[in-house]
């Protein structure tokens, strides 16, 4: 069967609020003080008459599910199939999801609201209903623009490398009795190794018009955009200079869709190098109670990443421009998936209840908790909430978008996925290349490996994970089953 001509549409918009907004990504509350650089959302629409897909990437911390009901209605009123849209974020910690207060809802399930820390917010904050209005209007118009611009075009792809991510889970101790500390100080005398490796692969998908002019690039980098993450300004982080560097090399009108690969255990900070000059900063960073100023040039790091990624994109371009397909195989399935929720034991629950009761008893309305107190209570609070959740439902349900485009596979998931799971999928899949897109269409927390659970620390405990290693195994197998089926048809 001859494949049909592919139509491609691109669009980009600013999602930078003009007034202060609540920022996400850290446990302590932050209100944006200024705009360091713009936040961007991009959309790529694909359609061959039989199959459609729209990929949306946003410089945000997590996908704002609170706005999806209204967004679905408004897009369907325009005749745009919402179920065919996949949303993902770059996971900058210098952005917002435009909630009213993204952590207070959970805190009030555990503590009397009167003893919780009070956070003074400006009257003109872009959050709550105003934030949802802002987000929905921007993303609706973005998607409609990309859908409207569909025109015959082609795709090609390439695989290259760029040093962006480093492992952020060093291990300490002696012999086999090792303990992991996320963002631990590697200059300590008992530092032994990192829990796992890194992933330097960059997966690249290029789009072209009928005259073989480059129109856009999908750039899959397995690293969250978290260089600036601790500060109180809005920023796309390393994706700002990376987009600029790509356009300097390939043209100012080229669209860019940044997608974050599996990177639950990765970050763009080299702890081996920077620990020596940031011993106190790393302790404060781990405390998660305040803005921390670290002893390195964040702008230089972001610009360096931009240079390296853009060079990989340019190298890929030189190969990909010779292999453009205008009638590629195009398949897309939205796969409903359920994975077992990570369970906590009765003993863990009782211990957490005792800890929270002791914490609660130390505070009153006249003497409320500080942000530091609340952060220290994060783990036992998470255990209690998980126990309540597992009493009602033992399965975490979500949707994955699985695509075949030529010989490339694309698979989304809602987790901060540890890289091991992506490596399994990439290595075993029938596809020549696989784009793993994490933090898509949901917020499933970290999905740790067995090594991570054994090592401990944030990103591997119940409070910060929805599913455990058994769920990771299932995710791999179910993703591979659906992906490979596209090659067996």
N, C-alpha and C positions, 0 to 999 in steps of 0.2 A: 504494500500500500504506500502510495506516495504521500508524504507529509504535506500539510498545507503551509502557505506562506505565513510567516510570523509577523505580527504587528507589535510595535514597541512604542511606548510613550513614557516620557520622563517629566518630572517636575521637582521643584525645590522651593522651600519657604523658610522664613525665619520663625522660630518659636521662642524668641527672646522676649520675655515680658518687659514692659516699659516701667513697671513699678516693682517694688520688692515682692519676693515670694518666699515661701518656706522651702528650704532645700532638703534634699534627701541624701542618704548614703552613710551618714554617721549616726551614732546613737544619741548624741547630744543635739539639741535643737539649734538650727541655724536659720537666720533670715538673710537673704542676699543683700549686700551693701552696695554693690556696683556691678557693672557688666565688664568683665575682662575681655571677652570676645563673644561673638554671636553664637547662639544655639540654633541648630539647623535640623530640619526634617526633609527627607528625600523620598520620592516614590518612583518605582519602576513598574509599569503596567505591561503585561505580556498577554497576547491573545492570538490564536490562530483560527478562530471561528468555532472550534470544538472545545478548546481548553482555554481557561483564563487563569491568571494569577496576578496579584498586585503585591509587591514587596515594599514595605514602608519601614524606613530606618529613622530613628529619632535620637537626638542628643539628650537623652534622659536617663534617669537611674533605673526605673522600671516602667513597664507598660501600665498606663493608667486605666485599669479595668473599670474604675468607677464611672468613666465617661463613655463606655462602650455601648450602653443601651441607647443613649441619645444619638451617638455617632452612627450606629447601625440604622436607626430610623431615618436619619437625614440622608445617608448614602443610598439606602434602598428607595427612598423617594426620588432620587436622581437616576434610578435604574442601574445602580452599580452593585454587583453581587458581593455583599459583605463577607459571606463565608469564604470567598476566594482571596481575601486579604490577609496577609501575614504581617504583624507588627513586631518589630524588635527594637531594642535600645542599645546604644553604645556603652552604657553603664558609667557615664561620667557621674561623679559624686558632686558636681558643681552645677546641678540643674534641679528641676522640680517635677513632681507628678501632679502638682496643683491640687493636692488634698487640703482639707482644712487643718488637720493635725494628724499626720500619718501614724504616730505611735500612741497617741493618747487613748484611742479607742481600746487597744489591747491593755494599756495600763489601768484603765478604769474597770476592766473585768476582774482585776486582782486587788486594787487598792481603792480606798475611799477617795473620791475625786478631790475632796477638800485638803488632803495631805500631799497631793501631787505638786511638783514644781510649777510655779506660774511663769508663763513666758509672755512678756509684753510684745505685742505685734503692732506694726503700723496700721493705721486705719485703711490705707489704700492697698493692702496686700492682695496680690493676685493669687487667690486660693479659694477653696470652697466653691460656691456657685459661680463666682466671677472667674475663677481659674478654669472651671469646666467649660464655661462659655468660650473662653479664650482658646482652650485646646481644641474643642470640637470645631469651632469656626475655622481654625488654621488647618487642621488635618482633613476636614471635609473638603475644603477648597483645594488643598494639595492633591488629594486622590482624584477629585473630579478633573483637575487640570491634566494630570498624567493620563487618565482614561480618555479624555477628549483628544489628546495629542497622538493617540495611537496611529502609527503609519508603518508601511512595510519596512522591514529591517532585518538584520542578521545578527548572529552571535558567534563568538569564538571564545576560547578560554586558554588559560595558562596557569602554571604552578611555579612559584618562586619562593624565595626566602628573605626574611628581614629579622634582625635581632631586635625584638620589641619587648617580649615578656621575660620575666625571671620568676623562679619559684619563690613563693612568699611564705613557705612553711618550713623553716629550719628546725632541725632536731638537736636535742641536747641530752647529755647523760654519759653513760659508760656501758660498754658491752652491748647487749641486746636490750637493755632497759632504758629505752630512749623516750623522751617526751617532746612533742611538737609545740612550738609557740608561733602562732601566726604573727608575722612581722617581728620575730625575735631578733635579738642583738647577736649577730654572728661573730662579733669580736670577743664574746665570752670564752673563757678557757674551756668550757665543757661543750662547745659547739662541735658537732660530729659531721653532719651532712644535711642535705635537703631531702625532704620526704619523697620527692619524685623529680622528674626532669623538667624540661621546657619544650615548647613547640614553636619553632621559628618559621613554619610554613605559612605562605600567603597564597590563598586560592583566589583566582582572578577570572572574572567573566566580563567580556567586552561586548558592547553593542554598537551597531553600525547602521547607517542609512543605506539607501539603495545605491548611492554613489561611492560606497566604501569609506565614507567619512566616519570617524569615531564619534559616537554620541554620548557614551557613558561607560562607567566601570563599576562593577560590583566587587568590592575589596573586602575579603574575609580574613581578618587578623585575629588570632587567638589571644587577645589581651584586652582587658577593660581599660577605658580611658580614665586613668586614675593617678595622674602625676600631681595635680593641684588639689586633690580630693579633700584636704582638711580645712580649706579656707572658705571665707564667706563672700565669694564673688561668683558670678555665673560664668561658665566656660565650657566649651566643647572639649577642653583638654587637648591631648595630642592630635585629635582629629581636625582641629582648626588649622594648624600649620601643615598637616598632612594633606588636606584638601588643597591648600594653596600651592604646595610643592608639586602635587600631581598636575594641577592646571598650568603651572609654569612650564612643565615639560610637554604636556599633551594638548593644551589649548584652554583658554579661559572659559569657554562655553561647555566644556565637558561636564556631564553630571557624574556624581559620585554617590554610590550607595554603600556606606560603611556598615559591615556586619561583624559582630563580635563572635569569634569562634569559642570553643570550649575552653574556659579559663578560670574555673573555680579556685584553683590553687596557684594562679599566676597573677602577676602585677608588673607594671613597667618600672619598678624600682629595684636596683641591684643591691640587695642587702649585703652581699659579700663585700662590696666596695664601700657602701655608705654607712655601714654599722660603726666603723671606727670613729667617725666624726659626728655621730648622731645617737650616742648612747642614751642620754637623758630624753631626747626627742622620741626615741623608740618606746621608752617606758610610758611617756605621756600619750603617745599615739595609741598604745595598747589600752590605756586607761579610758579612752573614748569619752572624755568629759569636757574638752575645750579645744579651741583652735590651737594647732601646734605648728611652730615654725621650725623647719628642718634646715640643716646646714648643707644645702646643695641648690644649684641653679635650676629651678623647675622649668623656666622658659627654654633654657638650653637643652634640657632633656627632651622636651616636646618637639623642639625644632630638629633635634637629631633623629628622633623617631620619624618625623615627617620626611626627612632626607632619605632615610633608609627604606621606608615603605614606598616612596615615590620612585626610587631607583628600581625596586622590584617590579613596580607597575610598568615602568618604562621597558625593562628587560622583557617582561611578559608581552607587552604590546608589540615588540619587534617580531616575536614569533606568531602571536595570535592574528595579526593583520593578514597573514598569508593563508589562513584557514577559516574563512568566514562561511557560515551556513545560514542560508536564507529560508530553508525549509527543514529546520531541525526537528527531531523527535521531541514532542512536548507533551508531558503528562503531569497531572497534578491531582493529588488526593489529600483531603483533610481527614486525618486519622484520629478517631477518638481513642484515647488511651487511658488506662487506669493502672497506677502503680501502688504497691502496698505502702501505707503511711508508716513511717518509722515509729515503733512502739517504745513507750517508757514503762518501766515495771511499777508495780504497786509500791515497792520499797523506795524507788526513786521519787515517786509521787509524794509519799508520806514525808520523806526528807525535805522535799521542796516546800511542802505546805508548812512544815515547822520553821524553815528558814524565812519564808515570807511573813509568817505570823510574828516572828521575832523582829523583823524589819519594820513591819506595820506598827508594832507597839512602841517604837521609838519616836514616832512623829504624831503631831496634832495639827489642827488648822492653824494654830498660832505658831507652831514650829514645823513647817512642812519639809518635805524631802528636798534635797538639792538634786541637781542633775547627776552628780557623782553617785549619790545614794541610789538613784534609779538605775543607773548603768550597772552598778554592782549587783542589783537584783535581777538582771536580765536573764541569767541562766535558770534560777529556780522558777521565775515567772514563766519562762518558756516551757519548762517541764510540766507545770500545772495546766497551761493552755493546751499542750499536746495531749495530756491525759484526758482532758475533757473532750477534745476533738476525737480521739480514738474510741471513746465510749459511744460516740454517735456514728462514726464512719471510719472504716479501716482502709479506705482507698482514696488516693488523690487522683482526681479526674481532670484531664486537660485535653487539648487538641494539638496535634503535630501536623505541620504542612510538609508533605513529602513530594518532591518534584523531580522529574527528569527533563533535562534540557540538553539535547544532543547526547554526548557521553558523560555529562556532568549530573551528579545527584545533589539535591539540596534537602536537608532535613533540619527542622526546627525543634526546639524543646524549651520549656519554660524555666529551666534551672540555671544556676551558676554551676555549670557542669565541670567536674574535674576532668582534666585533659585525657586521662587514661581511657575513658569511655569513648571519646572521639577518635582516639588512635585505633581502637578496636574496629569501629565502624569504617573508618577510612581504609584500613588495611584489608578488611574482609569483603568490602562491597564489590559488586560487579562493575560499578561505575568507575570510569577512569580517574575521576576526581570527585570528592564529596565536600560540599560546603556544610559544615555544622554551624547552625545559628542558635546561640543560646539566648536566654532571657527574652523569648518570643511568646507573645500571646498569653502571658501569665507571669506569676511570680512564685515559683516553687521553691525558693531558697536554694541553698547549696545542695549538690548531690555528691557526697563524698565517697571515697574508695574505702576498702577495708583497712588499708594502711593508715588512712587519715583518721578513721574512727579509733583505731588502736593508739594513734599518737595523741589524740585529744586536741583541745584548743578550739577557739571560735572557728566556724565554718565546717566543723565536723560533729558538733554536739546537737542534741534534739532541738534546742532553742533556735538554732540557725539553719536547720535542715528539715525538709518535709518528708523526704524519703531517704532510705539508707542504701548500702551497697547492693542488697538484693534487688531493689528497685532500679539501680543503675544497670545491673545485668539484664533485667527485663527490657529496659529502654533500648539497650544495644540490640537485643535479639529482635524485638518488634520493629525497630527502625530498619534493620537489615532485611527483614522479611518483606516489608512493603517496598523498600527501595529496589531490592533485587527482582521483585515481581515485575517491575517496569522493564527489566532487561530480558525477562522470560516470555513476555507477551508475543 
